[in-house]
Amino acid sequence: MENSYDSIGGKSKDVSLKDLSIRLAEFAQVRGWDEYHSPRNLLLALVGEVGELSEIFQWKGEVGKGLPNWSADEKEHLEDELSDVLLYLVRLADVCGLDLGQAALTKIIKNARKYPVVVMNQKSKSTYN
């Protein structure tokens, strides 16, 4: 089983949340970790990982898009911590019996309704110039 994880290192074009969920469930099951993966425990682990992610940015000040001036090692560290957060989030949703992908799409729709696009006409724009 472990060898199947060794071959994951190649870059995939797209990875679904379902694929991640299945791999995480297998990973936990073969290690006997299911008993420890309660929603509470997973949430607390997720919060800890968010803290580790925050530490990366803590003293950097404002960081531009694309992470200019970051070393390859710094970017890899960020990838690792972002991945930890994602994996715990996916596992938490799975253990709670939720479809995280569908929930996210539904949330985008709710946000679009809550925050509609406001288009100002030319006359309105000129009053702010």
C-alpha positions in Angstrom: 0.0 0.0 0.0 2.8 2.5 0.9 4.3 2.1 -2.6 1.1 3.4 -4.1 1.7 6.7 -2.3 5.3 6.9 -3.4 4.2 7.1 -7.0 1.9 10.1 -6.4 4.8 12.6 -6.6 4.2 13.1 -10.3 2.3 16.2 -11.1 -1.4 15.6 -11.9 -3.4 17.9 -14.0 -6.6 17.8 -11.9 -7.3 16.1 -8.6 -10.9 15.9 -7.4 -11.9 16.3 -3.8 -13.4 12.9 -4.1 -10.1 11.4 -5.1 -8.4 13.1 -2.1 -11.2 11.8 0.2 -10.8 8.2 -1.0 -7.0 8.4 -0.6 -7.2 9.9 2.9 -9.8 7.3 4.0 -7.5 4.5 2.8 -4.5 6.1 4.4 -6.2 6.4 7.8 -7.8 3.0 7.6 -4.6 1.0 6.9 -2.9 2.7 9.8 -5.8 2.2 12.2 -6.4 5.9 12.7 -10.1 5.9 12.0 -10.8 5.7 15.8 -8.9 9.0 16.2 -10.5 10.8 13.3 -13.6 12.2 15.1 -14.9 15.5 13.8 -13.6 17.3 16.9 -10.1 15.8 16.6 -9.9 16.6 12.9 -11.1 20.2 13.5 -8.4 20.7 16.2 -5.7 19.3 13.9 -7.0 21.6 11.1 -6.7 24.6 13.4 -3.2 23.7 14.3 -2.3 23.4 10.6 -3.8 26.8 9.9 -1.6 28.2 12.7 1.5 26.7 10.9 0.3 28.2 7.7 0.0 31.6 9.4 3.5 31.4 10.7 4.9 31.4 7.2 3.4 34.8 6.5 3.7 36.2 10.1 6.8 38.4 9.6 6.8 38.9 5.8 4.6 42.0 5.6 2.5 42.2 2.5 3.3 39.5 -0.1 2.6 40.0 -3.8 0.8 37.6 -6.0 3.0 34.9 -7.3 5.3 35.2 -4.3 8.0 37.3 -5.8 11.3 37.0 -4.0 10.4 33.7 -2.3 12.9 30.9 -2.6 12.0 27.5 -3.9 12.3 26.1 -0.4 9.9 28.8 1.0 7.3 28.0 -1.7 7.6 24.3 -1.0 7.1 24.9 2.7 4.0 26.9 1.8 2.7 24.1 -0.5 3.2 21.6 2.4 1.2 23.7 4.9 -1.5 24.5 2.4 -1.8 20.8 1.6 -2.0 19.9 5.3 -4.9 22.4 5.7 -6.7 21.1 2.6 -6.2 17.4 3.6 -7.6 17.9 7.1 -10.5 19.9 5.7 -11.4 17.2 3.2 -11.1 14.5 5.8 -13.3 16.5 8.2 -16.0 16.9 5.6 -15.8 13.2 4.7 -16.0 12.1 8.4 -19.0 14.4 8.8 -20.7 12.9 5.7 -20.6 16.1 3.7 -19.9 16.6 0.1 -17.4 19.5 0.3 -17.2 20.1 -3.4 -21.0 20.5 -3.7 -21.1 22.6 -0.5 -18.4 24.9 -1.9 -20.3 25.4 -5.2 -23.6 26.0 -3.3 -21.7 28.6 -1.1 -20.5 30.4 -4.2 -24.1 30.7 -5.5 -25.2 32.0 -2.1 -22.4 34.6 -2.1 -23.3 35.7 -5.6 -26.9 36.3 -4.5 -25.7 38.1 -1.3 -23.1 40.2 -3.1 -24.6 40.9 -6.6 -22.5 42.7 -9.2 -23.2 46.4 -9.1 -22.8 48.1 -12.4 -22.7 51.9 -12.3 -23.8 53.9 -15.3 -21.5 56.5 -16.8 -23.3 59.4 -15.1 -22.9 57.8 -11.6 -19.2 57.1 -12.2 -18.4 60.7 -13.1 -19.7 62.0 -9.7 -16.8 60.1 -8.0 -14.0 61.4 -10.2 
